[in-house]
Amino acid sequence: PEGVRLGNFVFYPAISETAEYDSNIFGSPQDATADWRFITAPTLVMRSQLPRHVLDAAVSARFLNYAESTDQNYVDVRGIIRGALHIDHAHTLSATLDTAREHEERSASTAPRTAAEPVPFVRNRASVGLTRDAGRLYGTLSGSVEQLDYESVKAHDGTRLSQDSRDQILYSGQLRTGYRFSPGYEIVSKVRVGRLLNEGEVPGAPDRNSHLYEAMAGLQFELNPLFSWRLIGGYGIRDFDRAD
């Protein structure tokens, strides 16, 4: 699609409709419940064609409706905006803002077993990075903060289940580098550190605060314009404040 142009911006509207049959919508080991569900997903993407910089955005929604189990219906919404400021031929400052209100279905492995409905939660993420790309060596230094805020959900007995103990904030920083040692061949690496806060506001809830450490490296190469590979390996550690 060519999109709809307004000045230096091109808008791409789209919508999709999906029908699915699930023989066990709750992932239950016994007394499975089968149902049809219909997913309507409209999206609107804005892409910039500015002379030098970048400012892109997108909004989307996901309407999920069951044929019979209508109490499991929900609506997800999301918005994202990305920008890049090209300082000079070698340096680029970029930023991303992402927010969404989504739902965790009852069949998810992390969903509470006593919940009667999908668990709603809000996810917010912001990141900023500086890229230098000049010559053989290039890299990006970036930092981000991501928040997950889970809302209360209805239980089978009609009460409300607090999900505050699942709320968390992740602060992270990373350095991604690459080295072009031959035409089409590059050595790439990534080092990431982070601090995850999940203290559990409910009295007696466990403290799951932790530090994250990750390191990866590998090789990427392009044999021709249609065939490329990336082989990467690494190691990660999650170190909890509590020894147990």
Secondary structure by P-SEA (a helix, b strand, c coil): ccccccccbbbbbbbbbbbbbbccccccccccccbbbbbbbbbbbbbbbcccbbbbbccbbbbbbbcccccccccccbbbbbbbbcccccbbbbbbbbbbbbbbccccccccccccccccbbbbbbbccccccccccccccccbbbbbbbbbbbccccbbbbccccccccccccccccccccccccccbbbbbbcccccccccccccccbbbbbbbbbbbbbccccbbbbbbbbbbbbbbcccc
